[in-house]
């Protein structure tokens, strides 16, 4: 593959992703078709199928890019030991993203895509945790799932029109999580 063809592939894939993002902002996802996407992107349907099998594959690749950025940002944080940093990083990251990302994150119709991303992020946080003993694995699994409440609190905050200032929301979520996390972490340390 020549550098020229590699650049064309990158441009084509970016055109597909950009077009899907634009369409998601305008239409319900279930109403978007590959035919409509390829027409709007001004590419051949066969070209689409050279790169993707479905619209979900395109959406997954777009989401993967956001996930990779967030994971890089939080790679050194443990979901037990660094809740304040994780909450602040999460809210700050979310608020710095485009309208497409906010829509996909907050619209429950995209939960099946978002859940794959969320599992990847929480697995990274789990790997960074200080206590990995098998006797505490069940508690750690519960704590990991509990830490995912940050996303749901963010979604509610957006749904409510962001009426609470960002800094206050970060503090509120951190306090909610820490009060619960500290009690459970104490159980782990006492074992």
Phi, psi and omega in degrees: 000130181277161178299324180298315180289327177297319178295320178296319179297315179299316179296318180296313180297322179293322177297319178297312181295315179297320179294317178298317178301314179298317182293322180296327177288339184257332188229157168296140184305320183293346179267353181276132178243159177297321179301312180295319179298313182294325177295314181292325179280351181059049174229164178282146178301323178298325177297317177304311184289346172291332186251331185219152176267333185204171175295325177301322179296321178294312180300317179299317180295321177297311181297324180300321179298314178297317181298316180300319179296315180293320180296322177296319181296326187246015188301334183262006184261141173260139181289348176265313188274343187231041183301316181301314180295320180294317180296313179298315179298318181298306182296318180296317178298312182301315183288346179267359183269170182281170181301324178302309183299317179298317181297312182295325179289321187266345181270117184298343178294343180258012183303323183296329176280314182298323182297323176298318180293316182298320178297322179295316181294314182291330175295321178295315180296323178296318180296329181277353182291151185280336184244112181239017183297145184296331180294338180256005184302317181296318178295318180299319178298318178295316179297320179298314178294322178299321180295339177291349179299338178306317180299315183291325175292322176298313180301318179294319179300317178293315179302323180280006177080023177054043183290336177269131178302147185307310182300320179292322178295317178300315179297315180300311181295319178300315180296317179300312181291315183296320179299319177286318181295318182298320178296317180288321179298324178298321177299319180295314184292333180280346182287000000 
